[in-house]
Amino acid sequence: MCDENEIKTAYDTAVELVKQCNALVQEGFRTASKRVEVKGKHWDLVTEYDQRVEDVLIAGLRERFPHHKFCAEESAFAQGAQLELGPEPTWIIDPIDGTVNFVRSIPFTCISVALAVEGELRIGIIANPSTNDLYTAVKGQGSFLNGERIKTRPTKVLKEALVGHEFSIGSYKPIRAALFERGQRFIEECVGLRAFGSAALSLAYIASGQIDVYSIQFLKPWDIAAGALLIQEAGGTVISITGGKYDIMKPDIIAASSEPLAQRVLQIVREVDEDLVQRA
């Protein structure tokens, strides 16, 4: 259990550590010859900077909060860990989200850090070192970009929405047909589609009103957690892609600037999925 003083200290500590890690990511961003490894599939990349950033974040947080737990991308992969979220304060960390962009020096990459307490998100931090943008949220206190309060756009209908749609997630064969069919349905109705190569940044862009809605599947908790809190604290909506409450540990979601927009996208997702089942 964390009281409000511990939440504030945790937030301050995490922000300072993320700022320290910005310099590491900026160093790597400028380095043309990064050491790149493949974790599983050919598109699932990791660099030494992913591990270095994660090590700095975990060491700094563990020193200040030895009783906290961690759910972090590189540690989980290396240990083959079963992902669980218990009642203990748990940091959910993606050291570099958008690693392919990072490897190619494309400035859509970020550090994502969240804290969950008793299964509830309490802190969300997303930093894009390439642009020096820092998105922050504490449960019940609103969302901020570089210290300025941010809000989602008041978009309620898809025809006025700019939609984040990550076609590259179609690397997962089970979602490929549905992903492209949904994209076709969205583009028939919306203002446009955008794919940034980083789920965390896409969610931050909804919180700050730059895009309006984003649906995604087959990711991990660290891809989504911080961004989900940012959106909720900015006035937006995050639901399961099947409808209902968003589960931190099952991050198949629809995130939107408003509930009506989320429900319209949910309707399209259901119609596409039902159609594909009937065709099979």
Disulfide bonds with the S-S distance in Angstrom:
none
